[in-house]
Amino acid sequence: MLRLVLSNTPTADEQAEPLSSIKRGTSASELDFSSPALPGGTLVAALYDRTFMQLSDRGRASNSIGDRWAELCAEALDVASASPQRIRTGPDEILATMTVRLDHIPAIARIASRNQLQNPDFLMLGTDQGSQVLWAADAKFSVETARSRQVSHDVVEGLLGLGDIVRGLLPSLPDDLVVRNGVFVCPDYPLTHRILTERHGPRRATVSTADVRLLPVCPPTMFDPLGQVGLQHFFAATDAFPYEREATLLVALYYFRLARAALGCWLDQISPLLAYRDVPTVDEDAVEAEARRIAAGVRTSAWGIIRRWNDEAEAVRRQRAAVEQVTALPVRNKLLRARIESSAARAGVEPPSMSRVRRMLGSWYRQRLREDLGPMMPPVADFGAALETVGRVCRSLERELDEMTDRIIEDVLTTPESGPVETS
């Protein structure tokens, strides 16, 4: 497990060159590797290709990468762990004596957003010349997404101003607490170095190298816990590039995103056309089997498999979009707002949020449609006839929908904003 200890007493080994240093001009051959099998022609271009990114994010690739990197950074910044390595996150290379993780506390994110504040992943506490110092640290797998304001002095001051929800996580802070600008923790691999030293073009960092700390990580540590390892190996074997996924983070990142693109296509193919609070169960073996089916008998690349798969999935997406269009809540905002305001005036209260009423009404409407039509699992043989049936059911609910609209408005008028309202 990757851990970097933070303490105030460096050993002789730890006094060597700090991990935070940026070696300008660092390069690796995989950064310039090119192949017609790659979207965009090179590995780096592939990872910024819009279609490639969109398809991989249908399988939640970016979210998964961000969450995993935050976990690894949390381990590395844990001052209580034991490791022969260390990372100085503080301004002027101050060592932290305490780390407070914020990103896994949803209430802080909600309150920070409500107050138009950034929400860094960590708060770090240390000592400098006898004074306690507080600063923010943010986990960024992609350094080009870092913005100085996210870890600024002002953001930390703003978080402290939220009261006990943040201050309660810290020990009693002195009146002379010093708050400073913070840092970003990024993976120590060639792409980070390239982006940090690039001076022109769309792929360059907007933060200073002095604001970045580098954390070494091996590809299996980063990606294997996220699943689909077998599919990534299959894709890598299909391309047979001269780089090992287990040894090259850039290559591992590419194949992880490809695997998530495959997952996104598979989910689009197997999920209900008429969705309602569905939580799909991922079958990794089934996803890999489908990839092998598409690749069978055809000389292609891993990206070629995804493109063929995406074409097949698109037919189901079009059916799902058609169902969504027909089953859209047939209540106009203008008319709904008028009914809400009229009911509130009669009750002598402030009108509630229209979005709240519409959200509850939409949930009831979709539940009723599912009761009458079922999930409509693809593939649907005679889709035209099925869509006509959906339309008839929607029209049959018009009177019930009108009555439920009045009921939900009445319930919301007498229910606090935070309280749930049952509409069964």
KAURCOR-V541734 format. One record per residue. N is the residue number from 1. RES is the residue in one letter. SS is DSSP state (A for helix, B for strand, O for the rest). PHI is phi as a letter, one per 30 degrees, with the letter a starting at -180 (none if undefined). NEAR is the number of other C-alpha atoms within 12 Angstrom. Layout:
n;res;ss;phi;near
N;RES;SS;PHI;NEAR
N;RES;SS;PHI;NEAR
This chain:
n;res;ss;phi;near
1;M;O;none;18
2;L;O;d;27
3;R;O;b;26
4;L;O;b;34
5;V;B;d;34
6;L;O;c;37
7;S;O;b;32
8;N;O;c;23
9;T;O;b;15
10;P;O;d;21
11;T;O;d;15
12;A;O;d;10
13;D;A;d;13
14;E;A;d;21
15;Q;A;d;16
16;A;O;d;15
17;E;O;e;17
18;P;O;d;25
19;L;O;d;27
20;S;O;d;34
21;S;O;d;25
22;I;O;c;28
23;K;O;d;22
24;R;O;d;16
25;G;O;i;16
26;T;O;e;20
27;S;O;b;21
28;A;O;b;21
29;S;A;d;19
30;E;A;d;28
31;L;A;d;29
32;D;A;c;19
33;F;O;d;23
34;S;B;b;19
35;S;O;a;22
36;P;O;d;19
37;A;O;d;27
38;L;O;c;32
39;P;O;d;27
40;G;O;i;22
41;G;O;j;19
42;T;B;b;24
43;L;A;d;34
44;V;A;d;31
45;A;A;d;28
46;A;A;e;32
47;L;A;d;35
48;Y;A;c;26
49;D;O;d;22
50;R;A;d;14
51;T;A;d;22
52;F;A;e;37
53;M;A;d;29
54;Q;A;d;24
55;L;A;d;35
56;S;A;d;37
57;D;A;d;27
58;R;O;d;28
59;G;O;c;32
60;R;O;i;26
61;A;A;d;33
62;S;A;d;29
63;N;A;d;20
64;S;A;d;26
65;I;A;d;34
66;G;A;d;29
67;D;A;d;25
68;R;A;d;29
69;W;A;d;36
70;A;A;d;33
71;E;A;d;33
72;L;A;d;32
73;C;A;d;41
74;A;A;d;35
75;E;A;d;30
76;A;A;d;40
77;L;O;c;44
78;D;O;d;33
79;V;O;d;31
80;A;O;d;20
81;S;O;d;22
82;A;O;c;18
83;S;O;a;23
84;P;O;d;20
85;Q;O;c;30
86;R;B;a;40
87;I;O;b;43
88;R;O;c;42
89;T;O;c;52
90;G;O;d;42
91;P;A;d;33
92;D;A;h;21
93;E;A;i;28
94;I;O;d;34
95;L;O;c;34
96;A;B;d;39
97;T;B;c;31
98;M;B;a;33
99;T;B;b;35
100;V;B;c;34
101;R;B;d;33
102;L;O;c;35
103;D;O;d;29
104;H;O;c;19
105;I;O;c;19
106;P;A;e;15
107;A;A;d;17
108;I;A;d;32
109;A;A;d;24
110;R;A;d;20
111;I;A;d;24
112;A;A;d;29
113;S;A;d;18
114;R;A;d;15
115;N;O;c;16
116;Q;O;h;17
117;L;O;c;26
118;Q;O;d;33
119;N;O;b;39
120;P;O;d;42
121;D;O;d;40
122;F;B;b;46
123;L;B;c;46
124;M;B;c;44
125;L;B;b;43
126;G;B;b;37
127;T;B;b;28
128;D;B;b;22
129;Q;O;h;10
130;G;O;i;12
131;S;B;c;17
132;Q;B;d;28
133;V;B;b;35
134;L;B;b;45
135;W;B;a;44
136;A;B;c;47
137;A;B;b;49
138;D;B;b;48
139;A;B;d;44
140;K;O;b;40
141;F;O;d;38
142;S;O;c;37
143;V;A;d;38
144;E;A;d;29
145;T;A;d;25
146;A;O;d;33
147;R;O;b;27
148;S;A;e;29
149;R;A;d;27
150;Q;A;d;34
151;V;A;b;41
152;S;O;d;32
153;H;A;e;28
154;D;A;d;25
155;V;A;d;33
156;V;A;d;38
157;E;A;d;28
158;G;A;d;29
159;L;A;d;41
160;L;A;d;29
161;G;O;d;18
162;L;O;d;25
163;G;O;j;16
164;D;A;d;17
165;I;A;d;20
166;V;A;c;30
167;R;A;d;23
168;G;O;d;17
169;L;O;d;23
170;L;O;c;26
171;P;O;d;19
172;S;O;e;14
173;L;O;d;21
174;P;O;d;17
175;D;O;d;10
176;D;O;c;13
177;L;O;e;22
178;V;B;c;24
179;V;B;c;33
180;R;O;b;32
181;N;O;d;33
182;G;O;c;45
183;V;B;b;44
184;F;B;c;50
185;V;B;c;46
186;C;B;b;43
187;P;B;d;39
188;D;O;d;34
189;Y;O;a;34
190;P;A;e;32
191;L;A;d;38
192;T;A;d;41
193;H;A;d;34
194;R;A;d;32
195;I;A;d;36
196;L;A;d;38
197;T;A;c;27
198;E;O;d;25
199;R;O;c;17
200;H;O;b;12
201;G;O;j;12
202;P;O;d;13
203;R;O;c;24
204;R;O;a;24
205;A;O;d;31
206;T;O;c;26
207;V;O;c;28
208;S;O;d;23
209;T;A;d;30
210;A;A;d;27
211;D;A;c;39
212;V;B;c;44
213;R;B;c;42
214;L;B;c;39
215;L;B;b;40
216;P;O;d;32
217;V;O;a;31
218;C;O;c;26
219;P;A;e;31
220;P;A;d;28
221;T;A;d;27
222;M;A;d;36
223;F;A;c;38
224;D;A;e;26
225;P;A;d;19
226;L;A;d;30
227;G;O;i;30
228;Q;O;h;34
229;V;A;d;31
230;G;A;e;25
231;L;A;d;35
232;Q;A;d;40
233;H;A;d;30
234;F;A;d;28
235;F;A;d;38
236;A;A;d;30
237;A;A;d;20
238;T;A;d;25
239;D;A;d;29
240;A;O;h;20
241;F;O;d;27
242;P;O;d;17
243;Y;O;b;23
244;E;O;d;25
245;R;O;e;33
246;E;O;d;24
247;A;O;c;20
248;T;O;b;31
249;L;A;d;34
250;L;A;d;39
251;V;A;d;41
252;A;A;d;37
253;L;A;d;43
254;Y;A;d;44
255;Y;A;d;48
256;F;A;d;45
257;R;A;d;44
258;L;A;d;50
259;A;A;d;46
260;R;A;d;42
261;A;A;d;43
262;A;A;d;50
263;L;A;d;42
264;G;A;d;34
265;C;A;d;38
266;W;A;d;39
267;L;A;d;35
268;D;A;d;35
269;Q;A;d;31
270;I;A;c;32
271;S;O;d;29
272;P;O;e;29
273;L;O;d;37
274;L;O;c;38
275;A;O;d;31
276;Y;O;a;25
277;R;O;h;14
278;D;O;d;17
279;V;O;c;11
280;P;O;d;18
281;T;O;c;14
282;V;O;d;22
283;D;O;c;18
284;E;A;d;24
285;D;A;d;18
286;A;A;d;21
287;V;A;d;35
288;E;A;d;33
289;A;A;d;20
290;E;A;d;29
291;A;A;d;41
292;R;A;d;30
293;R;A;d;16
294;I;A;d;27
295;A;A;d;25
296;A;O;d;15
297;G;O;i;9
298;V;O;b;15
299;R;O;d;15
300;T;O;a;24
301;S;O;c;30
302;A;A;d;39
303;W;A;d;42
304;G;A;d;27
305;I;A;d;35
306;I;A;d;42
307;R;A;d;28
308;R;A;d;26
309;W;A;d;34
310;N;A;d;32
311;D;A;d;21
312;E;A;d;23
313;A;A;d;30
314;E;A;d;22
315;A;A;d;22
316;V;A;d;31
317;R;A;d;28
318;R;A;d;20
319;Q;A;d;30
320;R;A;d;32
321;A;A;d;20
322;A;A;d;22
323;V;A;d;34
324;E;A;e;25
325;Q;A;d;18
326;V;A;d;25
327;T;O;c;35
328;A;O;e;25
329;L;O;e;30
330;P;O;d;25
331;V;O;b;24
332;R;O;d;15
333;N;A;e;18
334;K;A;d;13
335;L;A;d;16
336;L;A;d;29
337;R;A;d;24
338;A;A;d;19
339;R;A;d;27
340;I;A;d;33
341;E;A;d;25
342;S;A;d;21
343;S;A;d;26
344;A;A;d;24
345;A;A;d;16
346;R;A;d;14
347;A;A;d;18
348;G;O;i;12
349;V;O;b;17
350;E;O;d;18
351;P;O;d;28
352;P;O;d;30
353;S;O;d;21
354;M;A;d;30
355;S;A;d;20
356;R;A;d;28
357;V;A;d;35
358;R;A;d;33
359;R;A;d;24
360;M;A;d;29
361;L;A;d;35
362;G;A;d;26
363;S;A;d;28
364;W;A;d;30
365;Y;A;d;38
366;R;A;d;36
367;Q;A;d;27
368;R;A;d;30
369;L;A;d;36
370;R;A;d;25
371;E;A;d;19
372;D;A;d;20
373;L;A;c;27
374;G;O;i;21
375;P;O;d;27
376;M;O;h;30
377;M;O;d;25
378;P;O;d;28
379;P;O;d;23
380;V;O;c;22
381;A;O;d;13
382;D;O;c;13
383;F;A;d;22
384;G;A;e;14
385;A;A;d;12
386;A;A;d;27
387;L;A;d;27
388;E;A;d;18
389;T;A;d;22
390;V;A;e;33
391;G;A;d;25
392;R;A;d;18
393;V;A;d;26
394;C;A;e;31
395;R;A;d;21
396;S;A;d;17
397;L;O;c;26
398;E;A;e;21
399;R;A;d;15
400;E;A;d;19
401;L;A;d;30
402;D;A;d;23
403;E;A;d;17
404;M;A;d;27
405;T;A;e;36
406;D;A;d;28
407;R;A;d;25
408;I;A;d;35
409;I;A;e;36
410;E;A;d;27
411;D;A;d;27
412;V;A;d;35
413;L;A;d;30
414;T;O;c;22
415;T;O;c;19
416;P;O;e;14
417;E;O;e;17
418;S;O;d;9
419;G;O;c;12
420;P;O;d;16
421;V;O;b;24
422;E;O;d;15
423;T;O;b;26
424;S;O;d;14
